[in-house]
Amino acid sequence: MDLAQKKCVPCEGGAAPLTKKQIEPYRNQITGWELVDDAALRKKFRFKNFREAMAFVNKVAALAEQESHHPDIRIAWNKVTLELSTHAIQGLSENDFIMSAKINML
C-alpha cells in the first residue's frame, strides 16, 4: 500500500525500532529524506520568503495533529528543516515513513 494512503498508529514504548534492513524498502518510497544514524529522517525545504515557509509549517502542523505524529521543526527565515523519529522507541517506525510521504505531498 502507498505510504501516503496509510494512517499513523500510536506507538508504545517497548516496541523495537526498525532495523536497517527493515528501513530500506520504506526509503525507496520517499523522496529527498536523509537517513540520520538509522534513527531519524531529515529533509530541508527552501521557500521564497518567511511567509511561504510559515505557511508550509502550518500545513505540516495540521497534518501532524491529524496523524498524531509530530516532527521536530526548525525554521530559519526561508528554510525549514523537518526531522521525524518515533521518540517512544528512540528510532524509526512505519509512522515516520507515512508522515514523510504525506509531507512530500503538501
C-alpha positions as CSV (number, residue, x, y, z in Angstrom):
1,M,0.0,0.0,0.0
2,D,1.1,3.5,-0.8
3,L,2.6,5.1,2.4
4,A,0.7,8.3,1.9
5,Q,-2.6,6.4,2.0
6,K,-1.8,4.8,5.4
7,K,-2.7,6.3,8.8
8,C,-0.2,6.6,11.6
9,V,-1.0,4.3,14.6
10,P,0.0,5.0,18.2
11,C,3.4,3.5,19.0
12,E,4.0,2.2,22.5
13,G,7.4,2.2,24.2
14,G,8.9,-1.2,24.3
15,A,8.4,-1.9,20.6
16,A,11.7,-2.2,18.7
17,P,12.7,0.5,16.2
18,L,13.0,-0.6,12.6
19,T,16.3,-2.2,11.7
20,K,18.5,-1.0,8.8
21,K,17.2,-4.0,6.7
22,Q,13.6,-3.1,7.5
23,I,14.2,0.6,6.7
24,E,15.4,0.1,3.1
25,P,12.1,-0.8,1.5
26,Y,10.5,2.3,3.1
27,R,13.3,4.6,1.9
28,N,12.5,3.6,-1.7
29,Q,9.1,5.0,-1.3
30,I,10.0,8.5,-0.1
31,T,12.0,11.2,-1.9
32,G,14.5,13.6,-0.6
33,W,14.7,12.4,3.0
34,E,18.0,11.8,4.6
35,L,18.5,8.9,7.0
36,V,20.2,10.1,10.2
37,D,22.1,7.5,12.2
38,D,19.4,4.9,11.3
39,A,17.2,6.6,13.9
40,A,15.6,9.6,12.2
41,L,14.6,11.1,8.8
42,R,15.5,14.6,7.9
43,K,14.6,16.9,5.0
44,K,15.4,20.5,4.3
45,F,12.9,22.7,2.4
46,R,13.6,26.2,0.9
47,F,11.0,28.8,0.2
48,K,10.8,32.3,-1.4
49,N,10.4,34.0,1.9
50,F,9.4,33.7,5.5
51,R,5.7,33.8,4.8
52,E,5.8,30.8,2.5
53,A,8.0,28.9,5.0
54,M,5.5,29.6,7.8
55,A,2.5,28.6,5.5
56,F,4.3,25.3,4.9
57,V,5.0,24.8,8.6
58,N,1.3,25.4,9.4
59,K,0.3,22.7,6.9
60,V,2.8,20.3,8.4
61,A,1.4,21.1,11.9
62,A,-2.1,20.4,10.8
63,L,-1.1,17.1,9.3
64,A,0.9,16.2,12.4
65,E,-2.2,16.8,14.6
66,Q,-4.4,14.8,12.2
67,E,-1.9,11.9,12.3
68,S,-0.9,12.3,16.0
69,H,2.8,12.1,14.9
70,H,4.8,15.2,15.2
71,P,8.1,16.2,13.5
72,D,10.8,18.3,15.0
73,I,10.7,21.6,13.1
74,R,13.5,24.2,12.6
75,I,12.7,27.5,10.9
76,A,15.4,29.9,9.6
77,W,13.7,32.7,7.6
78,N,13.1,30.9,4.3
79,K,14.4,27.5,5.3
80,V,12.5,24.7,7.1
81,T,14.1,21.5,8.4
82,L,11.9,18.6,9.5
83,E,13.1,15.7,11.4
84,L,11.0,12.6,12.0
85,S,11.6,9.8,14.6
86,T,9.4,7.9,17.0
87,H,10.5,9.2,20.4
88,A,8.8,6.4,22.3
89,I,11.1,3.8,20.8
90,Q,14.1,6.1,20.1
91,G,14.2,5.2,16.5
92,L,12.2,4.8,13.3
93,S,8.8,3.3,12.9
94,E,6.5,3.0,9.9
95,N,4.8,6.2,11.2
96,D,7.9,8.2,10.3
97,F,7.7,7.0,6.7
98,I,4.0,7.6,6.5
99,M,4.5,11.2,7.7
100,S,7.4,11.8,5.3
101,A,5.3,10.5,2.4
102,K,2.4,12.7,3.4
103,I,4.6,15.8,3.9
104,N,6.1,15.2,0.4
105,M,2.5,15.6,-1.0
106,L,2.0,19.1,0.6
